[in-house]
């Protein structure tokens, strides 16, 4: 099932609306905000494609029946929320030696304008006594716990689903749609369903970022698995050689992919019927398995003296 193409025209409207709102911010925050948004714009070449933030409200159509404009408005709100939380992440991840005087002043000012739009849009749908605001508080608290305690608790080793906390605000896209469709009875199950998807999404990010995270000393699911498999403490600082041996020689990435495969089976058994979300998760799993296959094939070629590998390269020329 194609989880993107059916909503391509909707997303074009969504990003156009976001751009129009940001363009009205006071200068220089208008241009700063537009540049920042383009870093995540699905239609910009080379941008970071955070598909789940834009598309989750649309993916809820199989569980809800709302006017098309409502799904678009929820997507707009999610983008403003995404940009707000990403700025928080950027500030927290800035190393002291990389900080430029005055840098955070502009980032924090922009973040507050983005958060204001995020709240304003949801206020159009939910009055002050709506349970939506309790869900918002809960998701923000989960996010805060995720970013503060991930290194202390080593969730991937002891409680993998806890990894999803860092992305908990994403779930507003599904929770809001369910509330508006009078399907609050599904929110708890949908939240658990989304936690599993967000776990795999974080695993994918950590596979892509393991080298930078290793250098920075940042928490990383793949590096956590390597430590666990080698009976190393969570505080052990892996060397690059240890990490590369685990990934490229000891098939750790294959076992990492198997964890994502187990997650997919849990999603298949879930009572939540969200085929587009399931298809998206299958795409993540396929990509992770393809990378594990590539490493395994390369290792087998090298085990044969490298001749087969060398000949395969020649045949491609």
C-alpha positions in Angstrom: 0.0 0.0 0.0 1.4 3.4 -1.0 1.4 5.5 2.2 2.6 8.7 0.5 1.3 9.3 -3.0 -2.4 9.4 -2.1 -1.8 12.4 0.1 0.8 14.3 -2.0 -1.6 17.0 -3.1 -2.8 17.4 0.5 0.7 17.9 1.7 1.4 20.5 -0.9 -1.4 22.5 0.5 -0.2 21.8 4.1 3.3 23.1 3.5 2.0 26.1 1.5 -0.2 27.0 4.5 2.7 26.6 7.0 4.9 28.7 4.8 2.3 31.5 4.6 2.0 31.6 8.4 5.7 31.7 9.0 6.2 34.4 6.3 4.1 36.7 8.6 6.5 36.2 11.5 8.5 39.4 12.4 11.9 39.6 10.6 14.4 38.1 10.8 12.3 35.2 12.3 10.3 35.0 9.1 13.2 34.1 6.9 14.8 32.0 9.6 11.6 30.1 10.1 11.2 29.5 6.3 14.7 28.2 6.0 14.2 25.9 9.0 10.9 24.6 7.6 12.5 23.8 4.2 14.9 21.5 6.0 11.9 19.2 6.6 9.7 20.1 3.6 8.9 16.8 1.9 9.1 18.5 -1.5 12.5 20.0 -1.0 15.4 18.0 -2.4 17.8 16.8 0.3 15.4 17.7 3.2 14.9 15.4 6.2 11.7 13.6 5.4 9.8 13.3 8.7 6.9 11.6 7.0 5.0 10.4 10.1 4.6 14.0 11.5 3.0 15.2 8.3 1.0 12.1 7.3 -0.3 10.6 10.6 -3.6 12.5 10.6 -4.3 11.4 7.0 -3.3 7.8 7.9 -6.1 7.8 10.5 -8.8 8.0 7.8 -9.3 4.2 8.1 -10.4 4.7 11.7 -12.1 8.1 11.4 -14.4 9.9 9.0 -13.7 13.6 9.1 -13.8 16.4 6.4 -10.7 16.5 4.3 -9.9 20.1 5.5 -9.7 18.8 9.1 -7.0 16.2 8.3 -5.0 19.0 6.5 -5.4 21.4 9.5 -4.2 18.7 11.9 -1.2 18.0 9.6 -0.4 21.8 9.7 -0.6 21.8 13.5 1.7 18.7 13.6 4.3 20.4 11.5 4.4 23.5 13.7 4.7 21.1 16.7 7.4 19.2 15.0 9.5 22.3 14.2 9.0 23.5 17.8 10.4 20.3 19.3 13.2 20.0 16.8 14.4 23.4 17.8 14.5 22.2 21.4 16.5 19.2 20.3 18.9 21.4 18.4 19.5 23.6 21.4 20.0 20.6 23.7 22.4 18.9 21.2 24.6 22.0 20.7 28.0 21.4 22.1 29.6 24.3 24.1 32.3 24.7 21.5 29.8 25.0 18.7 27.6 27.7 20.4 27.6 31.1 18.9 26.8 34.1 21.1 23.1 35.1 20.6 22.3 31.9 18.7 19.7 30.6 21.2 17.9 34.0 21.4 16.7 33.7 17.9 16.0 29.9 18.1 14.0 30.3 21.3 12.0 33.3 19.9 11.2 31.3 16.7 10.3 28.2 18.8 7.8 30.2 20.8 6.1 31.6 17.7 5.9 28.0 16.3 4.4 26.7 19.5 1.9 29.5 19.6 0.6 28.5 16.1 0.6 24.8 17.2 -1.6 25.7 20.2 -3.8 28.1 18.2 -4.7 25.5 15.6 -5.6 22.9 18.2 -7.7 25.4 20.1 -9.9 25.7 16.9 -11.0 22.1 17.5 -10.8 21.5 21.2 -12.2 23.8 24.0 -10.3 24.2 27.2 -12.2 21.4 29.0 -11.5 18.8 26.2 -9.5 15.7 27.2 -7.2 16.6 24.3 -5.2 19.0 26.6 -4.6 16.2 29.1 -3.2 14.1 26.3 -1.0 16.9 25.2 0.4 17.3 28.7 1.0 13.6 29.0 2.8 13.4 25.7 5.0 16.4 26.5 5.9 14.8 29.8 6.8 11.6 28.0 9.0 13.6 25.7 10.7 15.3 28.6 11.4 12.0 30.3 12.7 10.5 27.1 15.2 13.2 26.4 16.4 13.5 30.1 16.6 9.9 31.2 17.5 7.9 28.1 21.1 7.5 29.1 20.3 6.8 32.7 17.8 4.0 32.1 19.2 2.5 28.9 15.7 1.8 27.7 16.6 -0.1 24.6 18.3 -2.8 26.7 15.7 -2.9 29.5 12.4 -1.4 28.2 12.6 -0.8 24.5 9.2 0.7 24.1 10.4 3.5 26.3 12.5 4.7 23.4 9.3 6.0 21.8 8.9 8.6 24.5 11.2 11.1 22.7 8.7 11.2 19.9 5.5 11.1 22.0 4.1 14.4 20.7 3.8 12.8 17.3 0.8 10.9 18.7 -1.2 14.0 18.8 -1.9 13.5 15.1 -3.7 10.2 15.8 -5.2 11.2 19.2 -6.7 14.4 17.8 -8.3 12.7 14.9 -9.8 10.0 17.1 -11.3 12.6 19.5 -12.8 14.6 16.7 -14.4 11.4 15.3 -15.8 10.4 18.7 -13.5 7.3 18.9 -11.8 8.0 22.2 -12.3 4.4 23.0 -9.4 3.6 20.5 -6.9 6.1 21.9 -5.1 3.8 24.3 -4.7 1.1 21.7 -3.7 3.6 19.0 -1.1 5.1 21.4 0.4 1.6 22.0 0.4 0.9 18.3 2.2 4.2 17.6 4.7 3.6 20.3 5.9 0.5 18.5 6.1 2.4 15.2 8.1 5.2 16.8 10.5 2.7 18.4 11.4 1.3 15.0 11.6 4.8 13.5 14.1 5.7 16.3 16.0 2.5 15.6 16.3 3.6 11.9 17.6 7.0 12.9 20.1 5.5 15.3 21.4 3.1 12.6 21.9 6.1 10.3 23.5 8.2 13.1 25.6 5.6 15.0 29.0 7.1 13.9 28.0 10.6 15.0 26.4 9.4 18.2 29.5 7.3 19.0 31.7 10.4 18.5 29.4 12.6 20.6 28.7 10.1 23.3 25.0 10.3 22.6 22.6 7.5 23.4 22.0 5.2 20.5 19.9 2.0 20.3 22.3 0.1 18.0 25.3 1.0 20.3 23.2 -0.1 23.3 22.6 -3.5 21.6 26.3 -3.9 20.9 27.1 -3.3 24.6 24.4 -5.7 25.7 25.6 -8.5 23.4 29.2 -8.0 24.7 28.2 -7.9 28.3 29.4 -4.3 28.6 28.0 -1.8 31.0 25.8 1.1 29.7 28.6 3.5 30.7 31.3 1.7 28.6 32.5 4.0 25.9 32.7 1.9 22.7 35.6 2.4 20.4 35.0 2.8 16.7 36.8 -0.6 16.2 34.4 -2.3 18.6 31.4 -0.9 16.9 32.5 -1.7 13.4 33.4 -5.3 14.4 30.0 -5.8 15.8 28.2 -4.3 12.8 30.3 -5.6 9.9 31.7 -8.9 11.3 29.4 -10.1 14.1 26.0 -9.6 12.4 24.7 -7.2 15.1 22.7 -5.3 12.5 20.9 -8.5 11.5 19.7 -9.0 15.1 18.8 -5.3 15.3 16.6 -5.8 12.3 15.0 -8.9 13.9 13.9 -6.7 16.8 12.1 -4.5 14.3 10.6 -7.6 12.7 9.2 -8.7 16.0 7.7 -5.3 16.4 6.0 -5.6 13.0 4.4 -8.9 14.1 3.0 -7.1 17.2 1.5 -4.5 14.9 0.0 -7.1 12.7 -1.7 -8.6 15.8 -3.0 -5.2 17.0 -6.7 -4.5 16.9 -6.0 -1.1 15.4 -6.7 -1.0 11.7 -4.3 1.5 10.2 -3.0 0.0 7.0 -1.1 3.1 5.9 0.8 3.2 9.2 1.5 -0.6 8.9 2.7 -0.1 5.4 5.0 2.7 6.5 6.5 0.4 9.2 7.0 -2.3 6.6 9.0 0.1 4.6 11.2 0.9 7.6 11.7 -2.8 8.2 12.5 -3.5 4.6 15.2 -0.8 4.6 16.8 -2.2 7.7 16.8 -5.7 6.4 18.2 -4.5 3.0 21.1 -2.8 4.9 21.7 -6.0 6.9 21.7 -8.1 3.7 24.2 -5.7 2.1 26.6 -6.0 5.0 26.2 -9.8 5.1 26.8 -10.2 1.4 29.8 -8.0 1.5 31.3 -10.0 4.4 30.7 -13.3 2.5 32.5 -11.9 -0.5 35.5 -10.8 1.6 35.6 -14.2 3.2 36.3 -15.6 -0.3 39.4 -13.5 -0.6 37.7 -10.5 -2.0 37.8 -11.9 -5.5 34.1 -12.2 -6.0 33.6 -8.8 -4.5 36.2 -7.3 -6.9 34.7 -9.1 -9.9 31.2 -7.9 -9.0 32.5 -4.3 -9.0 34.1 -4.8 -12.4 30.9 -6.2 -13.8 29.0 -3.0 -12.8 31.4 -0.8 -14.7 
